[in-house]
Amino acid sequence: MNVDLPVDAVEAVTEAEKVGVLFNAIGPRRLRLVTHLDVSGDGFDDGLEALVGALKTAVSRA
């Protein structure tokens, strides 16, 4: 999934790394996210919750 952001993608990556979610910045405001093949539904939900929190933090600092 590609995501366009209202903030710098590197800032979003940095905030997400702090909560254990890893993904790539593929442009100044674009992210690339994938899951590992064996991530459970609960693991996906946990990662998504952490990602949302990290993105909110990045946006609030912009």
N, C-alpha and C positions, 0 to 999 in steps of 0.2 A: 504494500500500500504506500502511495506517495501522499504526503501531507504538506500543504502550503501553510505557512505561519505568518502571523502579524509581527513576529520578532525574529531576531538573528537565530539561525538554526544552530550555530555552535553553542550559543547560550542555552538553548533547549537541551542539546546533547549533554552539556556539562551538568545541568540540574538533574537530568534523568540518571546520569551515572551515579550521582550522590545517593539515589534510592535503589540502585541495582538494576536499572533498566538500560540496556545498551541498544543503540541504533546509530544510523549514519546520517550526517548532513550531506546532501547531494547538491546543494546550492545554497545561496545566501539565506533563503527563507524556506527551503524545502528539505523534508526528511524522507528517509527510506526506512520502513519498518517491516520486519518479517518475524515469524515465530519459529522456534525449533520444532522439528517434526513430532517430538514426544512431549510437548507441553500439554498438561491436562487443562480441562476447562477451568478448574479452580486456579491453576497457575496463570492462565491467560487473564482471568478476572483480576487477580492480584496485581499482575503486571500492568494491566490497563489502568487500574486505580492509581498505582504509583506514577504511571506516565501522565495521567491527567493532573495530578498534584504538581508534578515537576513542570509541566507546561504552564499551569496557572502561576507558579512562582516566576518562571521566566517572563511571562507576559506582564506580571505586576511590576517587574523591575525595568521594563522597557520605557 
